[in-house]
């Protein structure tokens, strides 16, 4: 049997004729003999000669262990050909992936003459491995993304699934029609779009599924089917909606606000004006954009305005400025503009937001008030000066005639001593007494007006020390009187020392006077806190008075007792009240007829609590 | 030495009462009365200067006020050391302060009670006319 094996070289096949014996007996290919081999077969095995191939091939084929049972089966059943893919090592140690075909020419008991045809499969094997790797990568990639991916073949049956398909109730059944793996509604939508995909290559749309929203992207696959990618956009949609709502809320608020609102970006340029602003200026938002708004600022105010704005902008601090802005009717109105830096929740500076209000009327009012205050002050100053002049002339001009009345009455009394009867002497004495009383009235009136005008120098004053001094003076004038006086160690108040001394002189003087007829006179001076306010007091157990008559007690010339019993001009309490009022305080009295009186007064300021007083 | 009092006073009643008060104590040999400020200056700086021992000066005067008279007295070498007692109805703080600032030696408010005035006059006369050692006049040196 002659066969020119080299013919096969031309068709790219490696061919050898093998004489295989003893496979059944030995269970291996030890007795295999290479009868002949073509050049490609030698080349494949990297053998240079047939002898080399003969030496190595049985061992190399023995490695392909699967070959033995095939051969055994073949010998038993007389099969026509054995095909198998196997690997074997070449002479140089490289691994060969081969597709082998063993075609028996003759079966002779335990011996077979076989034609071996071998094709190198290495390239195919490599490609398959690469394909596997690519598939693996695709799988991992698809599992890694949060989208659902469904691969559908041209026939509508599903080829693969990836992503969180459970969440969409998609059953991962490969080979099942898409309509049967997806929930009905979803399946219909996807099916309805498959034709469109073929036309557009990529087709995207949004769809609702259950309570969630998805963005579907359908891509034509090379195999004629489609990839459907479903992305859950519910959160994004919700966030966008919330943003839209808050934007809308802001617009409604901004447009409804009775102020002019503006907003600028990090570049300092304005990109928002509310309805109020646009209605005020009568311009369009396009005209106002950027620095357009500044065209409406009064020329004289422009530089100051821009400097304030830009300086604040650089320092990123809030600012307030007043400037004149042109209204739609061409009139320039004063506005108060308050700007605040906008900081995002992440702490990033985003520009400014500001609001303006029309303060033209307010400013005019302010100016008018200022003027009014000024003119009133001038008037008041004039009035005070006039009053002062009046008081001055009273002290001069009213007292001079009184001196005449008193002096000449006394002259008559002296010069006519013994010539006047008792009645006339009494009358002249009454004239003198009346003149002197009027002198005192004038003096007290002057004091009253002086207290009303005196400047008040507030400082810390110890009322206890003042009271001690006053009591001593009273005692010196009437050493025979025995009065128990209770005064704390210290009694701190805040006020004008001179005026507060006058207050105490009046009140303690009254207490001294009105306890004249009391058996055991007691005068108490102190302070107490009532209703959170500190009140000072002078209390006596003198004659007191009926509270029904207390109404006009603090008015000048009001007296509750007869001059004969308790002399006085009736101006002391009026002066006292005036002093307390001028200190911003209040004075009031509690009394009852025959049981004494208690005068209490407050002084504002913050007197510190003292030891020893209640 | 003859002791003259210059009384500067525009009110007749006050002049009469002052006379009476000083007479009571026989303190003054002579009281010369000027009824306005200008007349007072004429007496002090005229051709025959009066050279009083003390001046009793009212403040509220026609033509030239008492304070103006005081200012002129203190501004003149001849009278800069002359004792001046301001005797007035006013006890206005401003008048008191201004009087002392201009160099008044004393400030007395005329009381309504004549007996009090008599007492004041007695004390004034006693002090300024009897006890006080007046400065030597330049012409005497």
Contacts between the chains, C-beta under 8 A, distances in Angstrom:
chain1	res1	chain2	res2	distance
A	392	B	90	6.8
A	392	B	92	5.9
A	395	B	89	6.1
A	395	B	90	5.3
A	395	B	91	7.1
A	395	B	92	6.6
A	396	B	60	5.1
A	396	B	88	7.7
A	396	B	89	4.6
A	396	B	90	5.6
A	397	B	89	8.0
A	399	B	89	4.7
A	399	B	110	7.7
A	399	B	112	6.2
A	400	B	11	5.6
A	400	B	13	7.2
A	400	B	14	6.7
A	400	B	89	5.6
A	401	B	13	7.6
A	402	B	112	4.7
A	403	B	13	6.9
A	403	B	14	6.6
A	403	B	17	6.6
A	403	B	89	7.7
A	403	B	110	6.1
A	403	B	111	7.7
A	403	B	112	5.4
A	403	B	114	7.2
A	403	B	117	7.3
A	404	B	13	3.8
A	404	B	14	7.6
A	404	B	17	7.3
A	406	B	112	5.5
A	406	B	113	6.1
A	406	B	114	5.0
A	407	B	13	7.1
A	407	B	16	7.9
A	407	B	17	4.1
A	407	B	20	7.4
A	407	B	114	3.9
A	407	B	117	7.0
A	408	B	13	7.4
A	408	B	16	7.9
A	408	B	17	7.6
A	409	B	114	7.8
A	410	B	114	4.3
A	410	B	115	6.5
A	411	B	17	7.9
A	411	B	20	6.3
A	411	B	114	7.7
A	432	B	113	7.7
A	432	B	114	7.7
A	435	B	112	6.0
A	436	B	112	5.4
A	436	B	113	5.3
A	438	B	112	7.7
A	439	B	111	7.6
A	439	B	112	3.3
A	439	B	113	7.5
